[in-house]
Amino acid sequence: MKNSHFHDDYRMLIKNRASGYFSAEKDKYKNFISTFDCVGSGGLFTSVEDLFLWDQNFYHHKVGGKDLIDLMHTKGKLNSGEELDYAFALGIGKYKGLKTVGHGGALGGYRSTLVRFPEQNFSVICLSNLSSFNPSKLARQVADIYLAGQFKKEAEPVSKPAEKAKFIELPKKKLQGKVGAYIDPKTGAVRTLGLRGRTLILEAFGERFTLAAVSETEFQVLKAPVEMVIKFEKQKKSKPMLMHIHREGEKSETYEFFKLVKPTPEKLKEYTGDYHSDELQVTFRLAIKEGKLHFVHKNAPESPLQPTLKDKFTERGYRINFIRDKEKKLTGFTLDAGRVKNLRFDKI
């Protein structure tokens, strides 16, 4: 693999490098420029040709040997005994009845996937430099052509494909009834829905998505990196409305409508101060700016922390949970940031 490396020096020039782009306004794009040295996730620069060599090693085992390859395909298990679909950096699944092994990736404007059908000795590699591109969908379409006649059953799509879905325009009143905050009772993750004109905007997974109505209760997410559908469910009058998020390749998530707490600027002052993490050896500062709570350390997010429940805040894809002692004095907070959970910061 002569054209692959982990990019531990962002100043290094790379021949034939493709820049990553974000979709902006109509026919306009924004460039993604990486200015960090990265040797892990998101730091691999490679090519389709080199990934083909990587793919073939799963058959001939020249690098690492059979034992290592077998280990990479060993699925994880939870303490409950439940077996995961995820092995050692490989997702094990099925498509139309055929076994698949692979992984996708996304960073900035880049999107990628490599899916292997081991029993058919067939793989699809798809690399893209546009954030709105869906490489997983394209890879399946390629497989549909080359493996036609070998599939054991039809795939079960999340919803109708975007190009076939018939979108409708709902009255503004119907849309306003869905606006607000939704929380996952198990994890505390919060998703919000806002209204821009007559379009619902979903804020989730650290991004903002535009929704298009397929029916009064079903919406499709436009320009998402993977197929994503939102379905609303009304419960009995005494129970909150539910929002189900179905993402391609992920388990469905259910959120309950709830009312955000609205602490006064005076109440927010209790959370200000310096917080230190022994694990990271860094200190974060929280302060009030224009009546809202902000991180104000170097490279801190510009947007304020959004209060959700008592002592709980979110900031895009992050969750901040403040901790109190027996006397209810604030002593620190834990930070959840996707794959990192319960990272503790103690108040100085």
Secondary structure, 3 states (H helix, E strand, C coil): CCCCEECCCCCCCCCCCCCEEEECCCCCEEEECCCCCCCCCCCEECCHHHHHHHHHHHHHCCCCHHHHHHHHCCCCECCCCCECCECCCCEEEEECCEEEEEEEEEECCEEEEEEEEHHHCEEEEEEECECCCCHHHHHHHHHHHHCCCCCCCCCCCCCCCCCCCCCECCCHHHHHCCCEEEECCCCCCEEEEEEECCEEEEEECCEEEEEEECCCCEEEEECCCCCEEEEEECCCCCCCCEEEEEECCCCCEEEEEECCCCCCHHHHHHHCEEEEECCCCEEEEEEEECCEEEECCCCCCCCCCEECCCCEEEECCEEEEEEECCCCCEEEEEEEECCEEEEEEEEC
